Amino acid sequence: MTETLRKTVDLTDEVDDEQQIATGALLVPNRVDTQGDFFRPEAIRAIAHDYMDRLQRGEAELKFMHAVGAGGKLSLVENRVLDEPETIGDTEHAAGTWVVSVKAHDATVWQAFKRGLFGGFSIGGEIESGETLAPAELPRDVGVPPEHPDGAPIQRIDDATLHEFSAVDEPAVPRARVE
């Protein structure tokens, strides 16, 4: 099973004006997003490790709006999956959350982050494996947002290959809001 994967989350939990670094969640475990998908912590960890390996080998990249390569204007300076819950900015993130920090190397890009033009991060890639579940089949620890249509199926993503993550204007993961 291979299908296109694109997920977004709001930025940012924390900004460092002096260093021009923005930090936020990239994937949040056990929470259904606005596209009807969720990830377990172990899947997030495997996907995060694979992405970083692929990025270092030149097989993945950072982009703006899933279209334009970041080039030298943006770099990944932190890539981690939380082992324990952690507060970043004003947001409490669960263990298993994938947190990234990006550094802007361009004043215009940094201003776009500060003004909210880049309001979040979004992943792009392919789903390798997962399972579609009826809402009644969801594990009890999986949160479903109230805007999810009643009775609509939900997909657990077990594995994915990410080709990129982007700074975007409109994220899709409700639990990672701009502070």
C-alpha positions as CSV (number, residue, x, y, z in Angstrom):
1,M,0.0,0.0,0.0
2,T,1.5,3.3,-1.1
3,E,-0.4,6.6,-1.1
4,T,0.6,10.2,-0.9
5,L,1.1,11.6,2.6
6,R,0.8,15.2,3.6
7,K,0.3,16.4,7.2
8,T,0.7,19.8,8.8
9,V,1.0,21.2,12.3
10,D,0.9,24.7,13.7
11,L,4.0,26.5,14.6
12,T,5.3,27.7,16.8
13,D,5.7,26.8,20.4
14,E,8.9,28.7,20.9
15,V,10.9,31.3,19.0
16,D,14.4,32.5,19.6
17,D,14.7,35.9,18.0
18,E,18.4,36.3,18.6
19,Q,19.3,33.0,16.9
20,Q,16.3,33.1,14.5
21,I,15.2,29.6,15.5
22,A,11.5,28.4,15.6
23,T,10.5,25.2,17.4
24,G,7.3,23.3,17.2
25,A,5.7,19.8,17.0
26,L,5.9,18.1,13.6
27,L,3.8,15.0,14.5
28,V,1.7,14.5,17.6
29,P,0.9,10.9,18.7
30,N,-2.5,9.5,19.3
31,R,-4.5,12.5,18.0
32,V,-6.6,12.3,14.9
33,D,-5.8,15.2,12.6
34,T,-8.1,17.1,10.3
35,Q,-7.4,14.6,7.5
36,G,-8.6,11.7,9.6
37,D,-5.2,10.1,10.3
38,F,-3.2,9.4,13.5
39,F,0.2,8.0,14.4
40,R,1.3,5.9,17.4
41,P,4.5,7.0,19.2
42,E,6.6,4.1,17.9
43,A,5.6,4.9,14.3
44,I,6.6,8.6,14.8
45,R,10.0,7.7,16.2
46,A,10.8,5.3,13.3
47,I,9.6,7.9,10.7
48,A,11.6,10.7,12.4
49,H,14.8,8.6,12.4
50,D,14.3,7.6,8.8
51,Y,13.7,11.2,7.7
52,M,16.9,12.4,9.4
53,D,18.9,9.7,7.9
54,R,17.5,10.4,4.5
55,L,18.0,14.2,4.9
56,Q,21.7,13.7,5.7
57,R,22.1,11.5,2.6
58,G,20.4,14.1,0.4
59,E,17.3,11.9,-0.2
60,A,14.9,14.3,1.8
61,E,14.7,18.0,2.1
62,L,13.2,21.1,3.7
63,K,10.8,23.2,1.7
64,F,8.4,26.2,1.8
65,M,4.8,25.4,1.1
66,H,5.7,21.9,-0.4
67,A,6.9,23.7,-3.5
68,V,10.1,25.6,-3.1
69,G,13.2,24.1,-1.7
70,A,14.6,26.0,1.3
71,G,18.1,26.1,-0.1
72,G,20.4,27.9,2.3
73,K,17.5,30.0,3.8
74,L,16.3,27.4,6.3
75,S,18.0,24.5,8.1
76,L,17.0,21.8,10.6
77,V,18.9,22.4,13.8
78,E,17.0,20.0,16.1
79,N,15.1,16.8,15.4
80,R,13.9,14.8,18.4
81,V,11.0,12.6,19.6
82,L,10.0,13.3,23.2
83,D,10.7,10.4,25.6
84,E,8.6,12.1,28.3
85,P,5.9,14.9,28.2
86,E,7.4,18.3,27.8
87,T,6.2,21.9,27.8
88,I,7.6,23.9,24.9
89,G,6.5,27.5,25.0
90,D,3.0,27.3,26.5
91,T,2.1,23.9,25.0
92,E,2.3,20.6,26.9
93,H,3.4,17.9,24.4
94,A,3.0,14.2,25.0
95,A,5.8,11.6,25.0
96,G,6.1,10.5,21.4
97,T,5.7,14.0,19.9
98,W,8.2,14.7,17.1
99,V,9.7,18.2,17.8
100,V,11.8,20.1,15.3
101,S,13.7,23.4,15.4
102,V,14.5,25.3,12.2
103,K,16.9,28.2,11.8
104,A,16.2,30.9,9.4
105,H,19.3,32.2,7.6
106,D,17.4,34.9,5.8
107,A,15.8,38.0,7.3
108,T,12.7,37.7,5.1
109,V,12.1,34.1,6.0
110,W,12.5,34.9,9.7
111,Q,9.9,37.7,9.4
112,A,7.5,35.3,7.7
113,F,7.8,33.0,10.7
114,K,7.4,35.9,13.2
115,R,4.3,37.3,11.4
116,G,2.7,33.9,11.1
117,L,2.9,33.6,7.3
118,F,4.6,30.3,8.1
119,G,2.2,29.1,10.7
120,G,3.3,25.5,10.9
121,F,5.2,22.6,9.6
122,S,3.8,20.0,7.2
123,I,5.2,16.6,6.1
124,G,5.1,15.2,2.6
125,G,5.8,11.7,1.6
126,E,4.1,8.3,1.1
127,I,2.2,6.1,3.4
128,E,3.9,2.6,3.4
129,S,1.5,0.9,5.8
130,G,-1.5,1.5,8.0
131,E,-5.0,0.5,8.8
132,T,-8.4,2.1,8.3
133,L,-10.5,1.9,11.4
134,A,-14.1,2.7,12.2
135,P,-14.4,5.2,15.1
136,A,-15.7,2.5,17.4
137,E,-12.5,0.5,16.8
138,L,-10.2,3.3,17.9
139,P,-8.1,2.6,21.0
140,R,-9.3,4.6,24.0
141,D,-6.1,6.7,24.1
142,V,-6.6,8.2,20.7
143,G,-8.2,11.6,20.7
144,V,-10.6,12.6,17.9
145,P,-11.3,16.3,17.3
146,P,-15.0,17.4,17.5
147,E,-14.9,18.6,13.8
148,H,-14.2,15.0,12.6
149,P,-17.4,13.8,10.8
150,D,-19.4,11.3,12.8
151,G,-18.8,7.8,11.6
152,A,-16.1,8.8,9.2
153,P,-13.2,6.2,9.0
154,I,-9.9,7.0,10.6
155,Q,-6.5,5.8,9.4
156,R,-3.7,4.7,11.7
157,I,-0.4,5.3,9.8
158,D,2.2,2.7,10.9
159,D,5.0,3.5,8.4
160,A,5.7,6.3,6.0
161,T,8.6,7.6,3.9
162,L,8.9,11.3,4.1
163,H,10.5,13.2,1.2
164,E,10.2,16.6,2.9
165,F,8.8,18.8,5.5
166,S,7.8,22.3,4.8
167,A,7.1,25.6,6.5
168,V,3.5,26.2,5.6
169,D,0.8,28.8,6.2
170,E,-2.1,26.4,7.3
171,P,-1.3,23.3,9.4
172,A,-3.7,20.4,9.9
173,V,-2.8,18.9,13.3
174,P,-5.1,20.6,15.9
175,R,-3.0,19.9,19.0
176,A,0.0,21.9,18.0
177,R,-1.3,25.5,18.0
178,V,0.6,28.7,17.7
179,E,1.2,30.3,21.1
